[in-house]
Each structure stands twice: as C-alpha cells, then as structure tokens.
C-alpha cells in the first residue's frame, strides 16, 4: 500500500499504536492514526485513578 501511494503521489496512512510508528515509517507510511476514542477515554480514566490514589481515594469497587 505504501509503495502504491508513493507511486501515485499520495500519503500512506495507517491506524497503529505509537510503538508501531517507527516500523511503519520505515516501510513508507507517513500518516499515523495513533489515537482513538478508546485510548483517550482509557488514558483519561487511568490518570484520574492515579490522581485519586495519590490523594488516598481509591477508584473502583469496594
């Protein structure tokens, strides 16, 4: 796909994790969708959980 895009003057894109960007960049991809609704929500919830735990307020059941 990346080769076909390059031949036709297009930018090759792919959804991937941030850790996979170097691998895909090496084979010719130049646009990376590294964020998703899931990652945004999950990351935000993990931060809230960490912040509350630091204040002595566990987040979860119990």
PyMOL Python script that loads the backbone (N, CA, C, O; Angstrom):
from pymol import cmd

cmd.read_pdbstr("""\
ATOM      1  N   UNK A   1       0.835  -1.191   0.000  1.00  0.00           N
ATOM      2  CA  UNK A   1       0.000   0.000   0.000  1.00  0.00           C
ATOM      3  C   UNK A   1       0.873   1.245   0.000  1.00  0.00           C
ATOM      4  O   UNK A   1       0.634   2.179  -0.766  1.00  0.00           O
ATOM      5  N   UNK A   2       1.890   1.257   0.865  1.00  0.00           N
ATOM      6  CA  UNK A   2       2.769   2.424   0.940  1.00  0.00           C
ATOM      7  C   UNK A   2       3.462   2.677  -0.397  1.00  0.00           C
ATOM      8  O   UNK A   2       3.593   3.827  -0.817  1.00  0.00           O
ATOM      9  N   UNK A   3       3.905   1.616  -1.065  1.00  0.00           N
ATOM     10  CA  UNK A   3       4.558   1.772  -2.372  1.00  0.00           C
ATOM     11  C   UNK A   3       3.595   2.328  -3.415  1.00  0.00           C
ATOM     12  O   UNK A   3       3.957   3.212  -4.191  1.00  0.00           O
ATOM     13  N   UNK A   4       2.374   1.812  -3.433  1.00  0.00           N
ATOM     14  CA  UNK A   4       1.372   2.297  -4.390  1.00  0.00           C
ATOM     15  C   UNK A   4       1.064   3.767  -4.135  1.00  0.00           C
ATOM     16  O   UNK A   4       0.933   4.546  -5.079  1.00  0.00           O
ATOM     17  N   UNK A   5       0.950   4.146  -2.881  1.00  0.00           N
ATOM     18  CA  UNK A   5       0.689   5.554  -2.554  1.00  0.00           C
ATOM     19  C   UNK A   5       1.833   6.439  -3.031  1.00  0.00           C
ATOM     20  O   UNK A   5       1.605   7.500  -3.614  1.00  0.00           O
ATOM     21  N   UNK A   6       3.053   6.003  -2.784  1.00  0.00           N
ATOM     22  CA  UNK A   6       4.219   6.791  -3.198  1.00  0.00           C
ATOM     23  C   UNK A   6       4.245   6.960  -4.719  1.00  0.00           C
ATOM     24  O   UNK A   6       4.515   8.052  -5.219  1.00  0.00           O
ATOM     25  N   UNK A   7       3.966   5.886  -5.446  1.00  0.00           N
ATOM     26  CA  UNK A   7       3.962   5.948  -6.913  1.00  0.00           C
ATOM     27  C   UNK A   7       2.918   6.920  -7.451  1.00  0.00           C
ATOM     28  O   UNK A   7       3.111   7.519  -8.509  1.00  0.00           O
ATOM     29  N   UNK A   8       1.827   7.076  -6.734  1.00  0.00           N
ATOM     30  CA  UNK A   8       0.735   7.940  -7.189  1.00  0.00           C
ATOM     31  C   UNK A   8       0.710   9.295  -6.478  1.00  0.00           C
ATOM     32  O   UNK A   8      -0.262  10.041  -6.593  1.00  0.00           O
ATOM     33  N   UNK A   9       1.781   9.609  -5.746  1.00  0.00           N
ATOM     34  CA  UNK A   9       1.885  10.904  -5.091  1.00  0.00           C
ATOM     35  C   UNK A   9       0.934  11.097  -3.925  1.00  0.00           C
ATOM     36  O   UNK A   9       0.534  12.220  -3.620  1.00  0.00           O
ATOM     37  N   UNK A  10       0.576  10.011  -3.280  1.00  0.00           N
ATOM     38  CA  UNK A  10      -0.335  10.065  -2.134  1.00  0.00           C
ATOM     39  C   UNK A  10       0.425   9.728  -0.860  1.00  0.00           C
ATOM     40  O   UNK A  10       1.499   9.127  -0.901  1.00  0.00           O
ATOM     41  N   UNK A  11      -0.137  10.117   0.251  1.00  0.00           N
ATOM     42  CA  UNK A  11       0.451   9.800   1.548  1.00  0.00           C
ATOM     43  C   UNK A  11      -0.211   8.532   2.080  1.00  0.00           C
ATOM     44  O   UNK A  11      -1.436   8.451   2.165  1.00  0.00           O
ATOM     45  N   UNK A  12       0.600   7.556   2.435  1.00  0.00           N
ATOM     46  CA  UNK A  12       0.073   6.312   3.002  1.00  0.00           C
ATOM     47  C   UNK A  12      -0.170   6.509   4.489  1.00  0.00           C
ATOM     48  O   UNK A  12       0.682   7.036   5.204  1.00  0.00           O
ATOM     49  N   UNK A  13      -1.332   6.085   4.944  1.00  0.00           N
ATOM     50  CA  UNK A  13      -1.679   6.203   6.354  1.00  0.00           C
ATOM     51  C   UNK A  13      -2.132   4.874   6.922  1.00  0.00           C
ATOM     52  O   UNK A  13      -2.568   3.981   6.196  1.00  0.00           O
ATOM     53  N   UNK A  14      -2.019   4.763   8.247  1.00  0.00           N
ATOM     54  CA  UNK A  14      -2.390   3.506   8.902  1.00  0.00           C
ATOM     55  C   UNK A  14      -2.742   3.774  10.364  1.00  0.00           C
ATOM     56  O   UNK A  14      -2.092   4.591  11.015  1.00  0.00           O
ATOM     57  N   UNK A  15      -3.765   3.094  10.886  1.00  0.00           N
ATOM     58  CA  UNK A  15      -4.015   3.171  12.326  1.00  0.00           C
ATOM     59  C   UNK A  15      -3.040   2.231  13.041  1.00  0.00           C
ATOM     60  O   UNK A  15      -2.879   1.077  12.645  1.00  0.00           O
ATOM     61  N   UNK A  16      -2.403   2.728  14.080  1.00  0.00           N
ATOM     62  CA  UNK A  16      -1.440   1.896  14.799  1.00  0.00           C
ATOM     63  C   UNK A  16      -1.176   2.487  16.176  1.00  0.00           C
ATOM     64  O   UNK A  16      -1.602   3.600  16.486  1.00  0.00           O
ATOM     65  N   UNK A  17      -0.475   1.731  16.983  1.00  0.00           N
ATOM     66  CA  UNK A  17      -0.079   2.236  18.295  1.00  0.00           C
ATOM     67  C   UNK A  17       1.157   3.120  18.123  1.00  0.00           C
ATOM     68  O   UNK A  17       1.880   2.988  17.136  1.00  0.00           O
ATOM     69  N   UNK A  18       1.400   4.017  19.076  1.00  0.00           N
ATOM     70  CA  UNK A  18       2.613   4.840  18.984  1.00  0.00           C
ATOM     71  C   UNK A  18       3.886   3.992  18.887  1.00  0.00           C
ATOM     72  O   UNK A  18       4.847   4.384  18.225  1.00  0.00           O
ATOM     73  N   UNK A  19       3.888   2.841  19.542  1.00  0.00           N
ATOM     74  CA  UNK A  19       5.066   1.971  19.495  1.00  0.00           C
ATOM     75  C   UNK A  19       5.335   1.413  18.102  1.00  0.00           C
ATOM     76  O   UNK A  19       6.473   1.071  17.780  1.00  0.00           O
ATOM     77  N   UNK A  20       4.298   1.320  17.274  1.00  0.00           N
ATOM     78  CA  UNK A  20       4.455   0.759  15.929  1.00  0.00           C
ATOM     79  C   UNK A  20       4.842   1.791  14.868  1.00  0.00           C
ATOM     80  O   UNK A  20       5.157   1.418  13.738  1.00  0.00           O
ATOM     81  N   UNK A  21       4.824   3.075  15.211  1.00  0.00           N
ATOM     82  CA  UNK A  21       5.119   4.124  14.228  1.00  0.00           C
ATOM     83  C   UNK A  21       6.478   3.922  13.550  1.00  0.00           C
ATOM     84  O   UNK A  21       6.536   3.980  12.321  1.00  0.00           O
ATOM     85  N   UNK A  22       7.574   3.688  14.283  1.00  0.00           N
ATOM     86  CA  UNK A  22       8.864   3.533  13.591  1.00  0.00           C
ATOM     87  C   UNK A  22       8.863   2.405  12.558  1.00  0.00           C
ATOM     88  O   UNK A  22       9.443   2.546  11.481  1.00  0.00           O
ATOM     89  N   UNK A  23       8.218   1.299  12.883  1.00  0.00           N
ATOM     90  CA  UNK A  23       8.159   0.157  11.960  1.00  0.00           C
ATOM     91  C   UNK A  23       7.432   0.544  10.675  1.00  0.00           C
ATOM     92  O   UNK A  23       7.905   0.245   9.579  1.00  0.00           O
ATOM     93  N   UNK A  24       6.285   1.208  10.808  1.00  0.00           N
ATOM     94  CA  UNK A  24       5.522   1.585   9.616  1.00  0.00           C
ATOM     95  C   UNK A  24       6.187   2.729   8.857  1.00  0.00           C
ATOM     96  O   UNK A  24       6.102   2.789   7.630  1.00  0.00           O
ATOM     97  N   UNK A  25       6.843   3.628   9.568  1.00  0.00           N
ATOM     98  CA  UNK A  25       7.559   4.720   8.895  1.00  0.00           C
ATOM     99  C   UNK A  25       8.682   4.155   8.025  1.00  0.00           C
ATOM    100  O   UNK A  25       8.924   4.628   6.914  1.00  0.00           O
ATOM    101  N   UNK A  26       9.347   3.155   8.542  1.00  0.00           N
ATOM    102  CA  UNK A  26      10.455   2.536   7.807  1.00  0.00           C
ATOM    103  C   UNK A  26       9.997   1.926   6.479  1.00  0.00           C
ATOM    104  O   UNK A  26      10.766   1.892   5.519  1.00  0.00           O
ATOM    105  N   UNK A  27       8.760   1.449   6.420  1.00  0.00           N
ATOM    106  CA  UNK A  27       8.294   0.832   5.170  1.00  0.00           C
ATOM    107  C   UNK A  27       7.494   1.795   4.299  1.00  0.00           C
ATOM    108  O   UNK A  27       6.901   1.387   3.300  1.00  0.00           O
ATOM    109  N   UNK A  28       7.477   3.087   4.683  1.00  0.00           N
ATOM    110  CA  UNK A  28       6.921   4.085   3.780  1.00  0.00           C
ATOM    111  C   UNK A  28       5.650   4.796   4.192  1.00  0.00           C
ATOM    112  O   UNK A  28       5.183   5.682   3.476  1.00  0.00           O
ATOM    113  N   UNK A  29       5.081   4.433   5.325  1.00  0.00           N
ATOM    114  CA  UNK A  29       3.880   5.144   5.779  1.00  0.00           C
ATOM    115  C   UNK A  29       4.284   6.499   6.352  1.00  0.00           C
ATOM    116  O   UNK A  29       5.351   6.633   6.951  1.00  0.00           O
ATOM    117  N   UNK A  30       3.424   7.506   6.166  1.00  0.00           N
ATOM    118  CA  UNK A  30       3.740   8.855   6.636  1.00  0.00           C
ATOM    119  C   UNK A  30       2.624   9.497   7.453  1.00  0.00           C
ATOM    120  O   UNK A  30       2.820  10.577   8.009  1.00  0.00           O
ATOM    121  N   UNK A  31       1.467   8.863   7.537  1.00  0.00           N
ATOM    122  CA  UNK A  31       0.361   9.380   8.343  1.00  0.00           C
ATOM    123  C   UNK A  31      -0.044   8.275   9.307  1.00  0.00           C
ATOM    124  O   UNK A  31      -0.319   7.148   8.893  1.00  0.00           O
ATOM    125  N   UNK A  32      -0.080   8.606  10.599  1.00  0.00           N
ATOM    126  CA  UNK A  32      -0.329   7.594  11.616  1.00  0.00           C
ATOM    127  C   UNK A  32      -1.479   8.026  12.520  1.00  0.00           C
ATOM    128  O   UNK A  32      -1.414   9.072  13.165  1.00  0.00           O
ATOM    129  N   UNK A  33      -2.521   7.219  12.560  1.00  0.00           N
ATOM    130  CA  UNK A  33      -3.639   7.467  13.461  1.00  0.00           C
ATOM    131  C   UNK A  33      -3.319   6.717  14.748  1.00  0.00           C
ATOM    132  O   UNK A  33      -3.633   5.535  14.889  1.00  0.00           O
ATOM    133  N   UNK A  34      -2.689   7.425  15.685  1.00  0.00           N
ATOM    134  CA  UNK A  34      -2.218   6.772  16.910  1.00  0.00           C
ATOM    135  C   UNK A  34      -3.149   7.000  18.099  1.00  0.00           C
ATOM    136  O   UNK A  34      -2.850   6.573  19.214  1.00  0.00           O
ATOM    137  N   UNK A  35      -4.247   7.655  17.868  1.00  0.00           N
ATOM    138  CA  UNK A  35      -5.169   7.900  18.973  1.00  0.00           C
ATOM    139  C   UNK A  35      -6.558   7.447  18.545  1.00  0.00           C
ATOM    140  O   UNK A  35      -6.918   7.511  17.370  1.00  0.00           O
ATOM    141  N   UNK A  36      -7.306   7.001  19.497  1.00  0.00           N
ATOM    142  CA  UNK A  36      -8.684   6.582  19.239  1.00  0.00           C
ATOM    143  C   UNK A  36      -9.531   7.033  20.417  1.00  0.00           C
ATOM    144  O   UNK A  36      -9.003   7.412  21.463  1.00  0.00           O
ATOM    145  N   UNK A  37     -10.825   6.992  20.248  1.00  0.00           N
ATOM    146  CA  UNK A  37     -11.706   7.334  21.364  1.00  0.00           C
ATOM    147  C   UNK A  37     -11.386   6.458  22.565  1.00  0.00           C
ATOM    148  O   UNK A  37     -11.331   6.935  23.699  1.00  0.00           O
ATOM    149  N   UNK A  38     -11.178   5.180  22.307  1.00  0.00           N
ATOM    150  CA  UNK A  38     -10.873   4.244  23.397  1.00  0.00           C
ATOM    151  C   UNK A  38      -9.618   4.672  24.148  1.00  0.00           C
ATOM    152  O   UNK A  38      -9.621   4.737  25.377  1.00  0.00           O
ATOM    153  N   UNK A  39      -8.544   4.965  23.415  1.00  0.00           N
ATOM    154  CA  UNK A  39      -7.294   5.358  24.075  1.00  0.00           C
ATOM    155  C   UNK A  39      -7.458   6.654  24.860  1.00  0.00           C
ATOM    156  O   UNK A  39      -6.908   6.790  25.953  1.00  0.00           O
ATOM    157  N   UNK A  40      -8.209   7.606  24.315  1.00  0.00           N
ATOM    158  CA  UNK A  40      -8.434   8.869  25.024  1.00  0.00           C
ATOM    159  C   UNK A  40      -9.189   8.643  26.325  1.00  0.00           C
ATOM    160  O   UNK A  40      -8.783   9.131  27.379  1.00  0.00           O
ATOM    161  N   UNK A  41     -10.280   7.908  26.249  1.00  0.00           N
ATOM    162  CA  UNK A  41     -11.090   7.654  27.442  1.00  0.00           C
ATOM    163  C   UNK A  41     -10.304   6.820  28.446  1.00  0.00           C
ATOM    164  O   UNK A  41     -10.269   7.150  29.631  1.00  0.00           O
ATOM    165  N   UNK A  42      -9.676   5.749  27.988  1.00  0.00           N
ATOM    166  CA  UNK A  42      -8.930   4.879  28.887  1.00  0.00           C
ATOM    167  C   UNK A  42      -7.780   5.635  29.549  1.00  0.00           C
ATOM    168  O   UNK A  42      -7.570   5.520  30.756  1.00  0.00           O
ATOM    169  N   UNK A  43      -7.036   6.409  28.758  1.00  0.00           N
ATOM    170  CA  UNK A  43      -5.922   7.187  29.307  1.00  0.00           C
ATOM    171  C   UNK A  43      -6.391   8.206  30.327  1.00  0.00           C
ATOM    172  O   UNK A  43      -5.751   8.398  31.360  1.00  0.00           O
ATOM    173  N   UNK A  44      -7.510   8.861  30.038  1.00  0.00           N
ATOM    174  CA  UNK A  44      -8.064   9.830  30.977  1.00  0.00           C
ATOM    175  C   UNK A  44      -8.505   9.179  32.271  1.00  0.00           C
ATOM    176  O   UNK A  44      -8.266   9.714  33.354  1.00  0.00           O
ATOM    177  N   UNK A  45      -9.144   8.030  32.166  1.00  0.00           N
ATOM    178  CA  UNK A  45      -9.583   7.320  33.371  1.00  0.00           C
ATOM    179  C   UNK A  45      -8.402   6.828  34.196  1.00  0.00           C
ATOM    180  O   UNK A  45      -8.441   6.878  35.426  1.00  0.00           O
ATOM    181  N   UNK A  46      -7.355   6.355  33.532  1.00  0.00           N
ATOM    182  CA  UNK A  46      -6.161   5.920  34.267  1.00  0.00           C
ATOM    183  C   UNK A  46      -5.531   7.087  35.017  1.00  0.00           C
ATOM    184  O   UNK A  46      -5.070   6.919  36.146  1.00  0.00           O
ATOM    185  N   UNK A  47      -5.504   8.276  34.398  1.00  0.00           N
ATOM    186  CA  UNK A  47      -4.944   9.454  35.073  1.00  0.00           C
ATOM    187  C   UNK A  47      -5.781   9.823  36.284  1.00  0.00           C
ATOM    188  O   UNK A  47      -5.238  10.118  37.349  1.00  0.00           O
ATOM    189  N   UNK A  48      -7.090   9.809  36.130  1.00  0.00           N
ATOM    190  CA  UNK A  48      -7.969  10.112  37.264  1.00  0.00           C
ATOM    191  C   UNK A  48      -7.735   9.107  38.387  1.00  0.00           C
ATOM    192  O   UNK A  48      -7.645   9.484  39.556  1.00  0.00           O
ATOM    193  N   UNK A  49      -7.636   7.831  38.031  1.00  0.00           N
ATOM    194  CA  UNK A  49      -7.398   6.796  39.033  1.00  0.00           C
ATOM    195  C   UNK A  49      -6.076   7.041  39.759  1.00  0.00           C
ATOM    196  O   UNK A  49      -6.016   6.930  40.984  1.00  0.00           O
ATOM    197  N   UNK A  50      -5.031   7.369  39.027  1.00  0.00           N
ATOM    198  CA  UNK A  50      -3.721   7.646  39.619  1.00  0.00           C
ATOM    199  C   UNK A  50      -3.774   8.872  40.522  1.00  0.00           C
ATOM    200  O   UNK A  50      -3.247   8.855  41.634  1.00  0.00           O
ATOM    201  N   UNK A  51      -4.413   9.939  40.040  1.00  0.00           N
ATOM    202  CA  UNK A  51      -4.516  11.169  40.830  1.00  0.00           C
ATOM    203  C   UNK A  51      -5.287  10.938  42.123  1.00  0.00           C
ATOM    204  O   UNK A  51      -4.880  11.407  43.186  1.00  0.00           O
ATOM    205  N   UNK A  52      -6.405  10.210  42.032  1.00  0.00           N
ATOM    206  CA  UNK A  52      -7.193   9.937  43.232  1.00  0.00           C
ATOM    207  C   UNK A  52      -6.442   9.027  44.194  1.00  0.00           C
ATOM    208  O   UNK A  52      -6.500   9.230  45.407  1.00  0.00           O
ATOM    209  N   UNK A  53      -5.742   8.034  43.676  1.00  0.00           N
ATOM    210  CA  UNK A  53      -4.962   7.141  44.532  1.00  0.00           C
ATOM    211  C   UNK A  53      -3.889   7.923  45.283  1.00  0.00           C
ATOM    212  O   UNK A  53      -3.616   7.639  46.449  1.00  0.00           O
ATOM    213  N   UNK A  54      -3.279   8.906  44.622  1.00  0.00           N
ATOM    214  CA  UNK A  54      -2.265   9.740  45.275  1.00  0.00           C
ATOM    215  C   UNK A  54      -2.866  10.551  46.421  1.00  0.00           C
ATOM    216  O   UNK A  54      -2.166  10.920  47.364  1.00  0.00           O
ATOM    217  N   UNK A  55      -4.161  10.824  46.331  1.00  0.00           N
ATOM    218  CA  UNK A  55      -4.860  11.548  47.396  1.00  0.00           C
ATOM    219  C   UNK A  55      -5.434  10.598  48.445  1.00  0.00           C
ATOM    220  O   UNK A  55      -6.080  11.038  49.396  1.00  0.00           O
ATOM    221  N   UNK A  56      -5.201   9.307  48.274  1.00  0.00           N
ATOM    222  CA  UNK A  56      -5.714   8.320  49.215  1.00  0.00           C
ATOM    223  C   UNK A  56      -7.147   7.905  48.965  1.00  0.00           C
ATOM    224  O   UNK A  56      -7.794   7.334  49.843  1.00  0.00           O
ATOM    225  N   UNK A  57      -7.650   8.188  47.770  1.00  0.00           N
ATOM    226  CA  UNK A  57      -9.026   7.840  47.418  1.00  0.00           C
ATOM    227  C   UNK A  57      -8.982   6.800  46.301  1.00  0.00           C
ATOM    228  O   UNK A  57      -8.791   7.147  45.135  1.00  0.00           O
ATOM    229  N   UNK A  58      -9.156   5.528  46.654  1.00  0.00           N
ATOM    230  CA  UNK A  58      -9.124   4.507  45.601  1.00  0.00           C
ATOM    231  C   UNK A  58     -10.354   4.603  44.712  1.00  0.00           C
ATOM    232  O   UNK A  58     -11.458   4.871  45.186  1.00  0.00           O
ATOM    233  N   UNK A  59     -10.156   4.384  43.440  1.00  0.00           N
ATOM    234  CA  UNK A  59     -11.257   4.389  42.483  1.00  0.00           C
ATOM    235  C   UNK A  59     -11.530   2.942  42.098  1.00  0.00           C
ATOM    236  O   UNK A  59     -10.641   2.237  41.622  1.00  0.00           O
ATOM    237  N   UNK A  60     -12.720   2.524  42.300  1.00  0.00           N
ATOM    238  CA  UNK A  60     -13.072   1.150  41.972  1.00  0.00           C
ATOM    239  C   UNK A  60     -14.143   0.653  42.907  1.00  0.00           C
ATOM    240  O   UNK A  60     -14.772   1.423  43.633  1.00  0.00           O
ATOM    241  N   UNK A  61     -14.334  -0.622  42.877  1.00  0.00           N
ATOM    242  CA  UNK A  61     -15.364  -1.223  43.720  1.00  0.00           C
ATOM    243  C   UNK A  61     -14.814  -1.465  45.111  1.00  0.00           C
ATOM    244  O   UNK A  61     -13.658  -1.845  45.295  1.00  0.00           O
ATOM    245  N   UNK A  62     -15.676  -1.234  46.076  1.00  0.00           N
ATOM    246  CA  UNK A  62     -15.287  -1.580  47.434  1.00  0.00           C
ATOM    247  C   UNK A  62     -15.201  -0.466  48.378  1.00  0.00           C
ATOM    248  O   UNK A  62     -14.879  -0.671  49.548  1.00  0.00           O
TER     249      UNK A  62
END
""", "prot")
cmd.dss("prot")
cmd.show_as("cartoon", "prot")
cmd.util.cbc("prot")
cmd.orient("prot")
